[in-house]
Amino acid sequence: MQSDPPADPTHLLRQQLILAQVRLMELEDTRDELVPRLAESEQLLAEAQTLADRKADETAHLGRVLADLQAQASHLRHVQHETHLALEEARARLAALQQELDGTRLALETGRQVQAAQQLKLAQADQALLALREELHQAHATAAQHARRIGELDHERAAMKASRSWRWTAWLRAVERKFGGS
């Protein structure tokens, strides 16, 4: 490197001024490049703000929806509790009715057994009645035979008492009755 002779301050100032102008032109070029990017950034920032505002509105809406859903969930829990209580009550009532039904079935079965026993007794009584009717029929037949025989005997006795020999021996029967007969 060689050393430069001492320069004139005006020259140095000119050089610095030229460098400053070059630097200004570079900055203007950079500015010209950055202005559209800045506009894009501002546009993106505006869109981001709009999106943020929309999201804030959606968040508020979702907060209201969440509050409504929580209220509905609370209501549903209450309804579920009430339903559970009603279900337990219905189950208890069902159990009581089942016991009552079992008792009724037992009573009905017992009644059926009693009825079957009564029907058996009734059938036996019917058989006994049929046997008694048969005996009665036979007794009526026997009574009719006896009545007929009695009629025959009465007729024979009347014929015998009407006979001459009966009338002639009447005095012997009277003596017999008086002295020793029956």
Secondary structure by P-SEA (a helix, b strand, c coil): ccccccccaaaaaaaaaaaaaaaaaaaaaaaaaaaaaaaaaaaaaaaaaaaaaaaaaaaaaaaaaaaaaaaaaaaaaaaaaaaaaaaaaaaaaaaaaaaaaaaaaaaaaaaaaaaaaaaaaaaaaaaaaaaaaaaaaaaaaaaaaaaaaaaaaaaaaaaaaacaaaaaaaaaaaaaaacccc
